Amino acid sequence: MVRQRSILSFILVLLTTFLISCGNTNIATPPPTYTPAQLEKIQEYLPQLFAVRERSEELEGLIRSNEWVKVGNFIHGPMAEARLTMNYITPNLLPKDQPGARKIARELFNDLVKIDQAASNANSLLAARNYQAAYTDIEEFLRLLPDTSSTSEES
C-alpha cells in the first residue's frame, strides 16, 4: 500500500508540474510611458538645447573666420551647457532610450574635445568636420525626446 501511495504521489507531482508549466502566465503589461513629472523636467531643459541648436551658424562662422578664442569660448560655454542639459534630461527618458542618450552625450563631448583641439592647433578643417558631428549629435538627441507639445498647450 505504501508503494502505491508513493507512485500515486509521484504521478500527481508530475501532473501538477506539467499543468503549471503549460499555464499562460503572461500578464499584459502596458508599454512604459512618461509620467507628467518626467515630461515637465524634459520640457524645463528643452529651451537650452534649442537655443544652442539655433546658434549653430554662429559657431560655423567663428570657425570659418578662424576666431579660435571665440570658438573655444563657444565650446566651453553654450555647447558645454548643452551637453550638461543632455545629461540632466537622460534620467527622465524611458529606460530603453537612456543608453542611446548617454552614448550621444558622450559622442558630443568627444566632438567638443576635438573642436577644442582643432581650435588650439588652428585647424579649421578638423574643427568644421567636428562642428558638423556635434550638431548631428544634438539633432539625434532631440529625436529621442518625447513630443511635449501637448503638455505645453495644457499649461
C-alpha positions as CSV (number, residue, x, y, z in Angstrom):
1,M,0.0,0.0,0.0
2,V,2.9,2.4,0.8
3,R,4.4,1.7,-2.6
4,Q,1.1,2.6,-4.4
5,R,0.8,5.9,-2.5
6,S,4.4,6.9,-3.4
7,I,3.8,6.1,-7.0
8,L,0.4,7.9,-7.0
9,S,2.1,10.9,-5.3
10,F,4.9,10.9,-7.9
11,I,2.3,10.8,-10.7
12,L,0.3,13.7,-9.1
13,V,3.6,15.8,-8.8
14,L,4.4,15.2,-12.5
15,L,0.8,16.1,-13.5
16,T,0.8,19.2,-11.4
17,T,4.2,20.3,-12.7
18,F,3.0,19.7,-16.3
19,L,-0.2,21.7,-15.8
20,I,1.7,24.6,-14.2
21,S,4.3,24.8,-16.9
22,C,1.6,24.8,-19.6
23,G,-0.4,27.6,-17.9
24,N,-0.3,31.0,-19.5
25,T,1.3,33.4,-17.0
26,N,1.8,36.2,-19.4
27,I,0.2,39.3,-18.0
28,A,-0.3,42.0,-20.5
29,T,1.7,45.0,-19.3
30,P,1.3,48.3,-20.9
31,P,4.3,49.8,-22.6
32,P,6.3,52.2,-20.5
33,T,5.2,55.8,-20.8
34,Y,6.3,59.2,-19.5
35,T,5.0,60.5,-16.3
36,P,3.9,64.1,-16.1
37,A,6.8,64.8,-13.8
38,Q,9.3,63.4,-16.4
39,L,7.7,65.4,-19.2
40,E,7.8,68.6,-17.1
41,K,11.5,68.0,-16.3
42,I,12.3,67.4,-20.0
43,Q,10.4,70.4,-21.1
44,E,12.2,72.5,-18.5
45,Y,15.6,71.8,-20.2
46,L,14.5,71.9,-23.8
47,P,14.8,75.6,-24.4
48,Q,18.5,75.4,-23.6
49,L,19.1,72.7,-26.3
50,F,17.0,74.6,-28.8
51,A,19.0,77.8,-28.2
52,V,22.3,76.1,-28.8
53,R,20.9,74.4,-31.9
54,E,19.7,77.7,-33.3
55,R,23.2,79.2,-32.7
56,S,24.9,76.6,-35.0
57,E,25.6,79.2,-37.7
58,E,27.4,81.4,-35.2
59,L,29.9,78.6,-34.4
60,E,30.3,77.8,-38.1
61,G,31.1,81.5,-38.8
62,L,33.6,81.6,-36.0
63,I,35.4,78.6,-37.4
64,R,35.3,80.0,-40.9
65,S,36.8,83.3,-39.8
66,N,39.4,81.5,-37.7
67,E,38.4,83.2,-34.4
68,W,39.8,80.4,-32.3
69,V,39.5,82.1,-28.9
70,K,35.8,82.8,-29.6
71,V,35.4,79.2,-30.8
72,G,36.9,78.0,-27.5
73,N,34.6,80.2,-25.6
74,F,31.6,78.9,-27.5
75,I,32.7,75.3,-26.9
76,H,33.2,75.8,-23.2
77,G,30.1,78.0,-22.8
78,P,26.9,77.2,-24.7
79,M,28.0,73.9,-26.1
80,A,29.2,72.6,-22.7
81,E,25.8,73.7,-21.2
82,A,24.0,71.8,-24.0
83,R,26.0,68.7,-23.0
84,L,25.1,69.2,-19.3
85,T,21.5,69.7,-20.3
86,M,21.5,66.4,-22.2
87,N,22.9,64.7,-19.1
88,Y,20.1,66.2,-17.0
89,I,17.4,65.0,-19.4
90,T,18.7,61.5,-19.8
91,P,17.5,60.1,-16.5
92,N,14.0,61.3,-17.3
93,L,13.8,59.3,-20.6
94,L,12.3,55.9,-20.9
95,P,14.7,53.2,-19.8
96,K,15.1,51.9,-23.3
97,D,16.2,55.3,-24.6
98,Q,18.6,56.1,-21.8
99,P,21.7,54.1,-23.1
100,G,21.3,55.7,-26.5
101,A,21.0,59.2,-25.0
102,R,24.1,58.6,-22.8
103,K,26.0,57.4,-25.9
104,I,25.0,60.6,-27.9
105,A,26.0,62.8,-25.0
106,R,29.4,61.1,-24.8
107,E,29.9,61.5,-28.6
108,L,29.0,65.2,-28.3
109,F,31.7,65.5,-25.6
110,N,34.2,63.8,-27.8
111,D,33.3,66.1,-30.7
112,L,33.7,69.2,-28.5
113,V,37.1,68.0,-27.4
114,K,38.1,67.6,-31.0
115,I,36.9,71.0,-31.9
116,D,38.8,72.5,-29.0
117,Q,41.9,70.7,-30.0
118,A,41.4,71.9,-33.6
119,A,41.0,75.4,-32.3
120,S,44.2,75.1,-30.3
121,N,46.0,74.0,-33.5
122,A,44.2,76.5,-35.7
123,N,43.0,73.5,-37.9
124,S,39.8,74.8,-39.5
125,L,39.1,71.6,-41.5
126,L,39.1,69.4,-38.4
127,A,37.1,72.0,-36.4
128,A,34.5,72.2,-39.2
129,R,34.2,68.4,-39.5
130,N,33.6,68.0,-35.8
131,Y,31.3,71.0,-35.6
132,Q,29.0,69.1,-38.0
133,A,29.3,66.0,-35.9
134,A,28.4,67.9,-32.8
135,Y,25.3,69.4,-34.2
136,T,24.3,66.0,-35.7
137,D,24.6,64.6,-32.1
138,I,22.3,67.3,-30.8
139,E,19.7,66.5,-33.5
140,E,19.9,62.8,-32.7
141,F,19.4,63.5,-29.1
142,L,16.3,65.7,-29.8
143,R,14.8,62.8,-31.8
144,L,14.9,60.6,-28.7
145,L,12.8,63.0,-26.7
146,P,9.1,62.7,-26.4
147,D,6.7,65.1,-28.0
148,T,6.0,67.6,-25.2
149,S,3.9,70.0,-27.3
150,S,0.6,68.7,-25.8
151,T,1.8,69.3,-22.3
152,S,2.9,72.9,-23.1
153,E,-0.5,73.6,-24.6
154,E,-2.2,72.5,-21.4
155,S,0.0,74.7,-19.2
